[in-house]
């Protein structure tokens, strides 16, 4: 919990700028700069320019608006996630190691009743069950902490209209309940849940496929991997090597490659599911009485599907995904002070 809280504090300015960009607030005009290929283009202010503007208006403390409810969300979410995993103990697997190290090795778990060491549960089945277990835990944590997430976003968006409507966490709960009822605490929940679930499944399944059919097969067919040679003898290597140093090196390299594949697939999954994050955040602040949730920044959306379709028509599905090299798209309108 302490480590998570520390990371939350450090990442608060980044999230603050990202949320304001997602809403469509551009306090500074574009400037002529160069993209990564060296071509001159008009660029919108990046992370550091945006942060400097916030500091100029509200001071350094202004970069941490919404931190208190976000810390509450992080701490409560961690506890709920852990408790749910404890309530759903890891099902028994076979003893075959899981490809890619997505989850703890099978040696930690007993065999299924009636199963023998010669008939292990497939690693795919293990991935499916463990991912389902993680999905339940994450969804429970998201559901319980979403009211704090909504308050965090609204505290940040107040910067646009200089409002003080959500000045404290407890008073924000009272304000939302009085004006919007219980449903106000769960604005934007559905796209957030869908995005989290899709990202989790994409990440774990892609990592499983890469680790099983790309990395393992690649090593299995490489010289020194323990496969049969042309003369019928076994080649010495990771599986059948008599050299413990060489074998240990190959095992270590394979473990590192699989951990990298998990990171790459996680990044890829987050890129694909980013529109769900954007729509969720916009719905959390839409038509809540703040300037950032009204025209000219955003129309009043009837549902998150309406928000999705309008962003898609405007070509804004990736707005806020990158805070660097933000080129001004042709034909787009932005609101500058």
C-alpha positions as CSV (number, residue, x, y, z in Angstrom):
1,X,0.0,0.0,0.0
2,X,2.8,2.4,0.9
3,X,4.6,1.8,-2.4
4,X,1.4,2.2,-4.3
5,X,0.7,5.5,-2.5
6,X,4.2,6.8,-3.3
7,X,3.8,6.0,-7.0
8,X,0.4,7.7,-7.0
9,X,1.9,10.9,-5.6
10,X,4.7,10.9,-8.1
11,X,2.4,10.3,-11.1
12,X,-0.2,12.8,-10.0
13,X,1.1,15.7,-12.2
14,X,1.2,13.4,-15.2
15,X,-2.4,12.3,-14.7
16,X,-3.6,15.9,-14.0
17,X,-2.2,17.1,-17.4
18,X,-3.5,14.0,-19.1
19,X,-7.1,14.5,-17.8
20,X,-7.2,18.2,-18.9
21,X,-6.0,17.2,-22.4
22,X,-8.6,14.4,-22.6
23,X,-11.3,16.9,-21.8
24,X,-10.0,19.1,-24.7
25,X,-8.7,22.0,-22.7
26,X,-5.8,23.7,-24.4
27,X,-4.7,26.8,-22.5
28,X,-1.8,27.6,-24.8
29,X,-1.8,28.1,-28.5
30,X,0.2,25.8,-30.8
31,X,3.8,26.6,-31.6
32,X,5.9,25.8,-34.7
33,X,8.2,22.9,-33.9
34,X,9.7,19.8,-35.4
35,X,8.4,16.3,-35.2
36,X,10.5,13.2,-34.6
37,X,11.4,13.1,-38.3
38,X,12.6,16.7,-38.3
39,X,9.7,18.2,-40.3
40,X,8.2,21.5,-39.2
41,X,4.7,21.2,-37.8
42,X,2.4,23.1,-35.5
43,X,2.4,21.4,-32.1
44,X,0.2,21.7,-29.1
45,X,1.9,22.2,-25.8
46,X,3.5,19.0,-24.3
47,X,3.6,17.7,-20.8
48,X,6.2,20.1,-19.4
49,X,4.7,23.3,-21.0
50,X,1.3,22.3,-19.8
51,X,2.6,21.7,-16.3
52,X,4.4,25.0,-16.2
53,X,1.2,26.8,-17.1
54,X,-0.6,25.1,-14.2
55,X,2.3,26.1,-11.8
56,X,2.0,29.6,-13.1
57,X,-1.7,29.8,-12.3
58,X,-2.0,27.7,-9.1
59,X,1.6,27.2,-7.9
60,X,3.4,23.9,-7.5
61,X,0.7,22.6,-5.2
62,X,-1.8,23.0,-8.0
63,X,-0.2,20.0,-9.7
64,X,-1.6,17.8,-7.0
65,X,-5.3,18.7,-7.1
66,X,-7.4,15.6,-6.6
67,X,-4.6,13.7,-4.9
68,X,-6.5,13.0,-1.7
69,X,-9.4,11.0,-3.3
70,X,-6.9,9.3,-5.6
71,X,-4.9,8.1,-2.7
72,X,-8.0,6.8,-1.1
73,X,-8.9,5.0,-4.3
74,X,-5.4,3.5,-4.6
75,X,-5.3,2.2,-0.9
76,X,-8.9,0.9,-0.9
77,X,-8.4,-0.7,-4.3
78,X,-5.3,-2.5,-3.2
79,X,-7.0,-3.9,-0.1
80,X,-10.1,-5.0,-2.0
81,X,-8.1,-6.7,-4.7
82,X,-6.1,-8.6,-2.1
83,X,-9.2,-9.7,-0.2
84,X,-11.0,-10.9,-3.3
85,X,-8.0,-13.0,-4.3
86,X,-7.9,-14.5,-0.8
87,X,-11.6,-15.4,-1.1
88,X,-11.0,-17.1,-4.4
89,X,-8.0,-19.3,-3.7
90,X,-5.9,-20.4,-6.6
91,X,-7.4,-23.6,-8.1
92,X,-5.2,-26.7,-8.2
93,X,-3.1,-27.1,-11.3
94,X,-0.9,-29.8,-12.6
95,X,2.9,-29.7,-12.2
96,X,3.9,-28.5,-15.7
97,X,5.5,-25.0,-15.4
98,X,3.3,-22.2,-17.0
99,X,4.7,-20.8,-20.2
100,X,5.9,-17.2,-19.8
101,X,5.6,-16.9,-16.1
102,X,2.3,-15.1,-16.3
103,X,1.3,-16.5,-13.0
104,X,3.1,-18.4,-10.2
105,X,4.7,-21.7,-11.2
106,X,2.7,-24.9,-10.9
107,X,5.0,-26.4,-8.3
108,X,3.2,-24.1,-5.7
109,X,-0.1,-25.9,-6.1
110,X,-1.1,-29.5,-5.4
111,X,-2.4,-31.9,-8.1
112,X,-6.1,-32.1,-8.8
113,X,-7.9,-35.0,-7.1
114,X,-7.3,-38.1,-9.1
115,X,-4.7,-36.5,-11.4
116,X,-1.2,-37.9,-11.7
117,X,2.1,-36.2,-12.6
118,X,1.8,-37.8,-16.0
119,X,-1.5,-36.0,-16.7
120,X,-0.9,-32.3,-15.9
121,X,-3.5,-29.6,-16.5
122,X,-2.7,-27.6,-19.7
123,X,-1.0,-24.3,-19.2
124,X,-3.8,-22.7,-21.4
125,X,-6.3,-23.8,-18.9
126,X,-4.2,-22.4,-16.1
127,X,-4.0,-19.0,-17.9
128,X,-7.8,-18.9,-18.5
129,X,-8.6,-19.7,-14.8
130,X,-6.0,-17.4,-13.3
131,X,-7.0,-14.6,-15.7
132,X,-10.6,-15.1,-14.7
133,X,-9.7,-14.9,-11.0
134,X,-7.7,-11.7,-11.6
135,X,-10.6,-10.2,-13.6
136,X,-13.0,-10.7,-10.7
137,X,-10.5,-9.1,-8.2
138,X,-9.9,-6.1,-10.5
139,X,-13.5,-5.6,-11.3
140,X,-14.5,-5.6,-7.6
141,X,-11.7,-3.1,-6.8
142,X,-12.8,-0.9,-9.7
143,X,-16.5,-1.0,-8.6
144,X,-15.8,-0.1,-5.0
145,X,-13.3,2.7,-5.7
146,X,-15.0,4.3,-8.7
147,X,-16.7,7.0,-6.6
148,X,-13.3,8.2,-5.6
149,X,-12.2,8.1,-9.2
150,X,-15.1,10.3,-10.2
151,X,-14.3,12.8,-7.5
152,X,-10.6,12.9,-8.5
153,X,-11.4,13.7,-12.1
154,X,-13.9,16.5,-11.2
155,X,-11.4,18.0,-8.8
156,X,-8.9,18.2,-11.7
157,X,-11.4,19.5,-14.2
158,X,-12.3,22.4,-11.9
159,X,-9.0,24.0,-13.1
160,X,-10.7,24.9,-16.4
161,X,-13.5,27.1,-14.9
162,X,-11.7,28.0,-11.7
163,X,-14.6,26.4,-9.7
164,X,-14.4,25.2,-6.1
165,X,-17.4,23.0,-6.1
166,X,-15.4,19.9,-5.2
167,X,-13.1,21.3,-2.6
168,X,-12.9,18.2,-0.3
169,X,-13.5,14.5,-0.6
170,X,-16.3,14.3,2.0
171,X,-18.1,17.4,0.7
172,X,-17.8,16.1,-2.8
173,X,-19.7,12.9,-1.8
174,X,-22.4,15.1,-0.4
175,X,-22.6,17.3,-3.5
176,X,-22.7,14.4,-6.0
177,X,-25.4,12.6,-3.9
178,X,-27.5,15.7,-3.6
179,X,-27.3,16.7,-7.4
180,X,-27.1,13.3,-9.1
181,X,-28.1,10.6,-6.6
182,X,-26.3,7.2,-6.3
183,X,-25.8,6.9,-10.0
184,X,-23.6,10.0,-10.0
185,X,-20.9,8.1,-8.2
186,X,-20.7,5.6,-11.0
187,X,-20.6,7.9,-14.0
188,X,-18.3,6.3,-16.6
189,X,-18.1,3.0,-14.8
190,X,-19.2,0.7,-17.7
191,X,-16.5,1.8,-20.2
192,X,-13.9,1.7,-17.5
193,X,-14.8,-1.9,-16.5
194,X,-14.9,-3.0,-20.1
195,X,-11.5,-1.4,-20.8
196,X,-9.9,-3.1,-17.8
197,X,-11.3,-6.5,-18.6
198,X,-10.3,-6.3,-22.3
199,X,-6.8,-5.1,-21.5
200,X,-6.3,-7.9,-19.0
201,X,-7.4,-10.6,-21.3
202,X,-5.5,-9.2,-24.3
203,X,-2.3,-8.9,-22.3
204,X,-2.4,-12.4,-20.8
205,X,-3.5,-14.2,-23.9
206,X,-1.0,-12.5,-26.2
207,X,1.8,-13.2,-23.7
208,X,0.7,-16.8,-23.6
209,X,0.7,-17.2,-27.4
210,X,4.1,-15.5,-27.7
211,X,5.7,-17.4,-24.9
212,X,4.3,-20.8,-26.0
213,X,4.4,-20.7,-29.8
214,X,7.2,-18.2,-30.5
215,X,9.8,-18.3,-27.7
216,X,9.5,-21.9,-26.7
217,X,9.3,-23.3,-30.2
218,X,12.1,-21.0,-31.3
219,X,14.4,-22.3,-28.5
220,X,13.2,-25.9,-29.1
221,X,14.3,-25.9,-32.7
222,X,17.6,-24.1,-32.0
223,X,20.9,-25.9,-31.7
224,X,21.7,-27.0,-28.2
225,X,18.0,-27.1,-27.2
226,X,17.8,-30.8,-26.5
227,X,16.0,-31.9,-29.7
228,X,16.9,-35.0,-31.6
229,X,19.8,-34.6,-34.1
230,X,20.0,-36.1,-37.6
231,X,21.7,-39.3,-36.2
232,X,18.9,-39.8,-33.7
233,X,21.0,-38.6,-30.8
234,X,19.9,-35.9,-28.5
235,X,21.6,-32.5,-28.9
236,X,23.1,-31.2,-25.6
237,X,21.5,-27.9,-24.4
238,X,18.9,-26.5,-22.2
239,X,16.8,-29.7,-22.0
240,X,19.4,-32.4,-22.3
241,X,22.6,-30.6,-21.6
242,X,25.4,-32.0,-19.5
243,X,26.7,-28.4,-19.1
244,X,25.0,-26.8,-16.2
245,X,26.5,-23.4,-17.0
246,X,25.1,-23.4,-20.6
247,X,21.8,-24.8,-19.5
248,X,21.4,-22.3,-16.7
249,X,22.2,-19.4,-19.1
250,X,19.6,-20.5,-21.6
251,X,16.9,-20.9,-18.9
252,X,17.8,-17.4,-17.5
253,X,17.6,-15.9,-21.0
254,X,14.3,-17.5,-21.7
255,X,12.8,-16.2,-18.4
256,X,14.0,-12.7,-19.2
257,X,12.5,-12.9,-22.7
258,X,9.2,-14.0,-21.4
259,X,9.1,-11.2,-18.8
260,X,9.8,-8.7,-21.6
261,X,7.0,-10.2,-23.7
262,X,4.6,-9.6,-20.8
263,X,5.6,-5.9,-20.7
264,X,5.3,-5.5,-24.4
265,X,1.8,-7.1,-24.6
266,X,0.7,-5.0,-21.6
267,X,1.7,-1.9,-23.5
268,X,0.0,-3.1,-26.7
269,X,-3.2,-4.0,-24.8
270,X,-3.3,-0.6,-23.1
271,X,-2.9,1.2,-26.5
272,X,-5.8,-0.8,-28.0
273,X,-8.1,-0.2,-25.0
274,X,-7.3,3.5,-24.5
275,X,-10.6,4.7,-26.1
276,X,-12.4,3.1,-23.2
277,X,-10.3,5.1,-20.7
278,X,-11.0,8.3,-22.6
279,X,-14.7,7.7,-22.8
280,X,-14.9,6.7,-19.1
281,X,-13.1,9.9,-18.0
282,X,-15.3,12.1,-20.2
283,X,-18.5,10.6,-18.9
284,X,-17.3,11.0,-15.3
285,X,-17.2,14.8,-15.7
286,X,-19.9,15.3,-18.4
287,X,-22.7,17.7,-17.5
288,X,-21.8,17.7,-13.8
289,X,-22.0,21.5,-13.5
290,X,-18.3,22.2,-14.2
291,X,-17.2,24.2,-17.2
292,X,-15.0,21.4,-18.4
293,X,-18.0,19.1,-18.8
294,X,-20.0,21.5,-20.9
295,X,-19.7,23.2,-24.3
296,X,-17.4,24.3,-25.8
297,X,-15.3,21.5,-24.4
298,X,-17.9,18.7,-24.6
299,X,-21.6,18.4,-25.5
300,X,-24.0,16.7,-23.2
301,X,-23.8,13.0,-24.0
302,X,-26.8,10.8,-23.6
303,X,-24.7,7.7,-22.9
304,X,-21.2,6.4,-23.1
305,X,-22.0,5.0,-26.5
306,X,-23.0,8.4,-27.7
307,X,-19.8,9.8,-26.4
308,X,-17.8,7.0,-28.2
309,X,-19.6,7.7,-31.5
310,X,-19.1,11.4,-31.4
311,X,-15.4,11.1,-30.6
312,X,-15.0,8.5,-33.4
313,X,-16.7,10.9,-35.9
314,X,-14.3,13.7,-34.8
315,X,-11.3,11.5,-35.0
316,X,-10.5,12.1,-31.3
317,X,-10.4,8.6,-30.0
318,X,-6.7,8.9,-29.0
319,X,-6.9,12.4,-27.5
320,X,-4.6,12.6,-24.5
321,X,-2.9,9.3,-25.3
322,X,0.4,11.1,-26.0
323,X,1.7,14.1,-24.1
324,X,4.7,14.7,-26.4
325,X,4.9,15.7,-30.1
326,X,1.2,16.7,-30.1
327,X,0.7,17.8,-33.7
328,X,-2.4,19.9,-34.4
329,X,-4.6,17.7,-36.6
330,X,-6.0,19.4,-39.7
331,X,-9.6,20.6,-39.4
332,X,-9.7,20.2,-35.6
333,X,-11.0,22.9,-33.3
334,X,-9.5,23.6,-29.9
335,X,-10.4,26.1,-27.2
336,X,-7.6,28.4,-26.1
337,X,-7.8,31.0,-23.4
